[in-house]
Amino acid sequence: MVPRHGRGHEEEVAYNAVDDDCDGADLTDADGDGHDALAAGGADCDDTLADINPTATESWANGFTDDDCDGDNGAAILEFGGDVWAGGRAGDLQGRRTAALGDPDENGLQDVLVGSELDSTLGDASGAIYALDGAPGGSLEVARSLLPDVAGMSFASDVDAGVDVTGDAVPDVLVSMVGSAEVAGTAWIIDGAAWVVAGDTTVTAVEVARVSGSAGGTYGPTSVKFVGDVTGDGVTDIALSECCGTSTGPSSSGRVALFSADRFGGSIEDADVLIDGPFDFAYMGGEMDAVGDQDGDGRDDVAILGEDEAGLIYLFTAVGGAPTRALDFPSCVFDWSEHGGVADVVPLGDRDGDGRDELFIPQYYSDSGNQRAWVLPGAAVSFGGTVEAEASSLSGVSVVPGAAFGYSAALAGDVDGDGADDIVVGAPEYSAAATNGGGATLITVPR
């Protein structure tokens, strides 16, 4: 027979129905949170962590954890509102573009880029980009800024960074200027060393290379991104889009051009790969994002935003071979039309250990006024099929109505020094400092 009590000097063993240390009871609550463990007939699903118990509150930061032991991670509140880098000039709409830069100043904090082509530092719609790190708060305009060399050019229609193209160990910056019906747009590689290590100063962009878009109302380069090695040649690729353009495809279908970074130059017609949109008025390429290798073929994939009658969609396209139409590539359509559409998608890395990157998908328009955001498990991405928001493993709601929260977003590492990775999120209609002055904040990557 097993004794029902110990000898007093023995260490207590949890959940064995034996009072090993003779203190009058078995140990049923190892973390001391006041709740017995499941193994002891209680309801505490993790008896090693005191902040996980049946009375805990679910949080976005612990989004992949069932904090309250109800079997569901649950919706959480996005902590957006008080801590914002705010634009101080009305109508500048800061935060229309965001990007991760890395740590070029080597202070241990990851830097982020926040900007808008409507920035009025040099005059109306001249554009500017700001580099920031640390905890959000205060004025955006006091940060290190990158300005165009000519006023009124809508510099920073899109921005990306984090890749060293020039080989000097400093990340360089991609910037675009959207064209018009009369004027062709331009995309530049900007020398990072001439700006990001210069300190808290205003610097005029130093061009490394440029690609000219098409005239005639193609409105490109609409988006410009480093997208990893999509073509499989061992060199990082740069994607440019013209959301109203086409090569030989349908009217206003949009098109995407891919350049190897070491061959970036000339015109969009000189691209290594040109892909037309799938149908008339698809406007493919309104936004693009690198999303890693989602289909497991050993090459990086790119998410391309388009539009159809039901709302906004994403095409995940693995580029290779001879096809020139988006529908000729394996793709997964993201249908978020029931939720006002999305403007960005951000890979978060493999958070659940299944070998597929989870995806952060913010909503920038909502009839209710409070934008939502979702984390979609990589396993939900089905090439040749459609995925909807309901397949997400986590969702949240912003505490601030409106503000176009989620118009842009980027995974940025630990920006504020709290030990957790951050997502920088733009809110171009944020108006706390000035009407539609815009701004940006940080959202913790869920754990």
N, C-alpha and C positions, 0 to 999 in steps of 0.2 A: 504493500500500500504506500502511495506517495504521501509524505507528511504534508499537512495543510499549513505548517508554519516552519520558519527557518530557525537558525541558531542565534540570531541577534547580531552576530558580527559579519554575516554574509551581505554582499551587495544585492540590493533589490533588483529582481528581474521583472520587467514590465510584462503584464498580460498573462502571467503563467498561473494565475489563481492561487499563488502561494505567497504568504507574507514572509519573504526571505529574511528581512531585517528586523522582524518582530516589532514593527511600529504600529501594528493594529490593522493594516490593510495592504492589499496588493497594489502595485503601481499601475494605475489605469489612465493617468493623464501625464504623460512623460514631459510634455512641453509646458505644463503649468498654466494653460490658458482657461482652465475651468471646465473643459469638455473632455469626456472620456473618449478614448480611441475606438475606432471601428472594431479593432481586434479584441477590445474589452467589452463589446456590446454597446458602445456609445455611438456618437455621430460625427466625431472629428476625423476627417478624411486624411489629415496629415498631422500626426502627433509629434512631429519633429520641429514644426514651426508654429510658434504661438499666434502669429497673425493669420493663420489659416484655421478656421473653425466655423461652426454653423452660424455664429452671430457676426462674422466678419462682413465687411462691405467690399463688393467687387470694385476693382479699379482698372483703368486703362493700362497703367504701368505694369500690372500683373495680369495682363489680358489673356495669357496662355495658361493661367493658373485658376483653378476653381476655388477661389478664396473662401466662399461660404458653404462649400461642400454640398451644393444642391444638384451636382451633376451637370451644370451648365456654366460656362465661363461668363455668360451674360453680357448685356450692353453696359457700357461705362460712359462716364462723362469725360470728354476731352478737356484738358486743362488749358483752355485758351481764353484770354481776356485780360488779365492784369499785367502779364509779363510780355510785352510786345516792343520790338524795335519799330517805332512809329514814324511814318513820313509826316513832315511838318508843313508841306506846301499843298494847298488844296488842288485836287485834280491830278496830282502826279501819279497816283495809283501804284505806289511802291509795292513790291511783292508780286507783280505780274509774272516775274521770272525769279527763280531760285535755283541754286546749284551748290554742290559740295566742292570745296577747293583743295582740301588737305590741310597740312600744317606747314606752310612755307616759311613762317617766321619762327618755327621750332620752339614754341612756347608750351608745347604739350597739349594744346587745345586745337581741335579741328576748326577750320575756318569755313564760313558759308558765304555765298554771294547772293545778294538781294538787289533787284533792280527793276527798272521800267523804262520802256522807250518813250514814255511821256514825261520823264524827269525834266524839270525846267531850270536846272542849274545854269545852263548856257542859253536858255531861252525856251520858248514853247516847243515841246515834243523834240528836244534834242537827245534825251536819253542819258542814262548813267548807270553804273554798277557800283555797289558798296560791298566791302569785305568786312565781316564781323566775326567775333568769337566771344566766349563768355556767356553769362546769363543774359537773356533778352531784357530790354528795358531802355528807356530814354529815346533820344532822337536818332533816327537812322542816318541823317545827313552829316553827323559828326564823324562817321567812320571813314576809313580809307576809301577813296572813290576813284573810279576809272571813267574818264570822259572821252568823248570823241574829239577828233581834231577839227571838226566842222560843226557849227551850230545847226540845229533844225533838221537833223538827219534821221531821227527816230532810231538812234543807236540803242542796242540791247532789246530788240524785238524778241530775241531769245538769247540765252546764255548757258554755257556748260563749261566744266573745268575738271581738273584733277588728273590730266594726262600730260606727261612731259614729252612734247613733240620735238623740242629743240635740242634735247640731250644735255641740258645743263643742271639736271636734278631739281628743277623748279617746275611745278605744274603750270601749264599754259592754259589759256582761256579761249573758248569759242564764243564768238559774238555774231549776231546777224542784224541786218537792217532790212525790213520788209520793203519790197518795191511797190509800185503803184501801176496804174494803167499806162502811165507815160514813162516811168523810170524803172529800170531794172534794180533789184535789190542786190545786196552783197553779204557774204559771210567771211569773217576773218578768223585766223588764228592770231591771238594777241600774245606777245611775249610776257610770260609771267614774271620773269626776273626783273623786268623794267618797271614792275608795279607792285607785286604783292610783298616784296621784301624791302620796299622803299620806306616803310613806316607810315605814320598817320598823316599822309599827304594826299593831295589831289594830283593825279598823274594823267597825262594824255596818252591814249593807246598807242603802242608801238607795234606795228603790223609785222607779222612773220610771213603770212601767205593769205591769199584771198581767192574766193570763187564768186563769179558774177552769176546772178540769177537771170531769168528771162524777163523781158518787158511784155507789155500787152495784157496786163491784168492777171498775171499768174500769182501775184502776192507772195512771192518768195524772195529769199529763203524764209519760209514761215517758221520752221523749227530747225535747229541745228544741234546735233548731239554726238558726243563720243559714244559708240555703241559696242565696244569690244570687237573681237575678231569675228565678224558675221560671215565674211566670205571665205574664211578658212585658210588665208595665206600667211598667217603668223604675224600680221601687222594690225594694230588697232584701226578700226574703220571710223569714218565720220559720215553721219547721215544728214542730208539736207532735204528739205521738202518744199514743194510749191503746191499749196492746198487747192489752188484753182487751175493748175497747169495740167498739161498732158503731153505725151510724146506722140503717140498714134492712137491712143485709147479714146474712151468716151469723153464727152464734153464735161469740163470742170470736174473731172474725176480725181484730180490731184495726182502728184507723182512724187516719188522719193528717189534721191540719188545717193549712192554710196561711193565714197572715195577712201582708199587707203591713206592714212594720215601722212605718209611719206610722199604721196603723189597729189596732195591737195593743192589745187591751183587751176587757173583757166576759167572756163565757164561750166555751168551745170551740165552742159552737153558732153563734157569731157569725163564724166563720171565712169567709174569701173562698172557700175550697175545702175540702170534706170528702171524703175518699177512704176507702172501706171496703176491708178485706182481701178476698182472692180466694176464700177457702173457710173452712169451719168450722175453728176452732182454728188459724188461721194465725198469730195473735199478731203481726200486722204492726205494725211500729213499735217493736220492742224496742230498736233503735238506728237512727239515721239519720245521713247524712253528705251534705254538699254535694260534688259531684263534677265541677262544670264542665259544659260542653256536650259530652256524649259522643256524641250522635246528630247533631250538626251542623245543628240546626234554628235556631240563633241564640238559644236560651233555655237557661238553666242547668238541669241535671238533679239529681235527688236520689236517693240510694241508701237504700232502706228495707229493714230486716232483718225477715224473717218466718221461719216454720218450717213444715216439712211432714213427712211420714212418714219421709223419707230423711235429714233433718237440717236444718241452717240454709241459707237461701237469701237472695240479695239480689235485689230488684227495682229496676231503674233506671227511673225513671218521669219522663217529660217531661209536665208538667201543663199542660193548656189545654183550652178548650172545655167541654162539658157533662158528660162522663163522671164518675161517682162511684165506680166500682169499679176496683180496681187492675188487674184483668185487661183492662180496656177501654183501657189505655194501652200504648204500645209499651214492652216491658220485656225485660230480659236476666236470666235466672235464673243465679245463682252457686251451683253445687253443690260445696260443700267437705265433704260428708258423709263422705268417705273419710279426712278428716284432722281429725276431731274438731270441725269447725265453726269459725266465725269470729265475732268480736264487733264488728269495726270495719273500715272501708275508708277509705283516705286517698289523695286525689289528690296526685301528686308533680309535676304539671306535665308538659309535653311533653319527655321526656328523650331520645327517639330521633329527634326531628325529623319525625314523621309527622303532626303536627297534632292528635294525640289525647293526652290526659293518661295517663301511666302510673299504676297504682294499687298502693299498698302494702297488703297484706292480712295481718295477723297472726293467728295461731292461738292461742286462749287455753286450749285443753284438748287434752291429748295423752296417750294410753295409755302412751307411753314416758317421759313426764315432762319431756322437753325440747321446748318450744314451737318451732314453725317460723314463718317469715314468707316471703311471696312478693311479687314485683313482677310485676304483670300488665301486659303492653303494652296500650295503649288499642285497638289494632287487633283484639285478641281479643274485645272486647265486641261481641256480635252481638244486636241487638234482635230479639226474637221467637225467640231460641234460648237455649241453655244453654252456660255456659263452666265448665270445671273447672280445678283447680290445675295440671294438667299443661300448660296453655297458657301458664304463666308463663315469663318470660324470665330470672328470677333467683329463687333461694330460699336460705334460710339457716336455721341452727339455733342457738337460744340456748345459751350455755355454762352456764347455770344451770337445773337441772331445776325443774319446778313454778313457783311464784311467780305463776301466772296471767299470765305475761308476754303482753302484747298484748290484755288485757281492754279497754283503751282506747288510742287513739293519735291524734296530730294533727301535721300539718306545721307547723313553727314558725319557719322561717328560721334564721339563725345565732344560736343561743342561747349557745354557749360561746366565741364569738369566734375560732374557728379558720379562718374564711373559707368554711366549707362549711355548707349547709343541714342542719337537724336535724329528726328526728321525735321528739317526746316520746312515750314509751311507758309506760303504767301497768302495775304488777305488784302488785296488791292483796294477794297472799298472800306477798310477800317478807317474810322473818322474821329477817333478820340483826340488826336492832336490837330487835325485839319480835315475838312470835309473831303472824303475820298483821297486823303493823303496816302492811305494804304499803310502797309506794315508787314511784318513777318514775326513768327514765333517758333518755338521749338516744341515738339511733341516727343515724349519718350517712346522709344521702340518697345512694344509690349514684351514682357518676359513670361 
